[in-house]
């Protein structure tokens, strides 16, 4: 029941992407994020582009690699999503 009510208020995959980024020990790749939320890579990249436009994440380029990092705003949003999920 808790999971069902959470999904009513939030789209599960994007919300969990932010929470997973917040809880990641290291910087994360889009491909590993896709695996963690059970989503296709292309779908994750589309969502991440929208999150970047909303100033929730930043891409950090290291050579050929693109790593993900939450912005301050993204971290705050992720904390609120996690708190709401825990309340339900």
C-alpha positions as CSV (number, residue, x, y, z in Angstrom):
1,X,0.0,0.0,0.0
2,X,2.8,2.5,0.8
3,X,4.4,2.0,-2.6
4,X,1.1,2.5,-4.3
5,X,0.3,5.8,-2.6
6,X,3.8,7.0,-3.3
7,X,3.4,6.3,-7.0
8,X,0.1,8.3,-7.0
9,X,2.0,11.5,-6.1
10,X,5.3,10.9,-7.9
11,X,6.4,9.2,-11.0
12,X,8.4,6.4,-9.5
13,X,11.4,6.2,-11.9
14,X,12.4,9.9,-12.0
15,X,11.8,10.3,-8.2
16,X,14.0,7.2,-7.5
17,X,16.7,8.4,-9.9
18,X,17.1,11.6,-7.7
19,X,17.1,9.6,-4.5
20,X,19.6,7.1,-5.9
21,X,21.9,9.9,-7.0
22,X,21.6,11.4,-3.5
23,X,22.5,8.1,-1.8
24,X,25.3,7.2,-4.2
25,X,28.7,6.9,-2.6
26,X,30.5,8.1,-5.7
27,X,29.7,10.0,-8.8
28,X,27.4,7.9,-11.0
29,X,27.0,7.1,-14.7
30,X,23.7,7.3,-16.5
31,X,24.1,3.6,-17.4
32,X,24.4,2.5,-13.8
33,X,21.5,4.7,-12.8
34,X,19.4,3.1,-15.5
35,X,20.1,-0.3,-14.0
36,X,19.4,0.8,-10.4
37,X,15.9,2.0,-11.4
38,X,15.2,-0.7,-13.9
39,X,14.9,1.6,-16.9
40,X,16.3,1.8,-20.4
41,X,19.4,4.0,-20.9
42,X,17.7,6.2,-23.5
43,X,14.7,6.8,-21.2
44,X,17.1,7.8,-18.3
45,X,19.0,10.2,-20.5
46,X,15.8,11.9,-21.5
47,X,14.7,12.3,-17.9
48,X,18.2,13.5,-16.9
49,X,18.2,16.2,-19.6
50,X,14.9,17.5,-18.1
51,X,16.5,17.4,-14.7
52,X,19.5,19.3,-15.9
53,X,17.2,22.0,-17.4
54,X,15.5,22.3,-14.0
55,X,19.0,22.7,-12.4
56,X,18.7,19.4,-10.4
57,X,21.7,17.6,-11.8
58,X,25.0,18.4,-13.5
59,X,27.0,16.4,-16.0
60,X,30.7,16.3,-15.3
61,X,32.9,15.3,-18.2
62,X,36.0,13.3,-17.3
63,X,37.7,12.4,-20.6
64,X,35.2,10.4,-22.5
65,X,33.1,9.7,-19.4
66,X,30.1,11.8,-18.3
67,X,29.4,11.5,-14.6
68,X,26.3,12.7,-12.8
69,X,26.1,14.9,-9.8
70,X,23.2,16.5,-7.9
71,X,23.1,20.2,-7.6
72,X,22.3,21.8,-4.2
73,X,18.7,22.1,-5.4
74,X,18.6,18.5,-6.7
75,X,19.9,17.3,-3.3
76,X,17.1,19.2,-1.5
77,X,14.4,17.9,-3.8
78,X,15.8,14.3,-3.4
79,X,15.7,14.7,0.4
80,X,12.1,15.8,0.3
81,X,11.1,13.0,-2.0
82,X,12.8,10.5,0.4
83,X,11.1,12.0,3.4
84,X,7.7,11.9,1.8
85,X,8.3,8.3,0.8
86,X,9.3,7.4,4.4
87,X,6.1,9.1,5.8
88,X,3.9,7.0,3.6
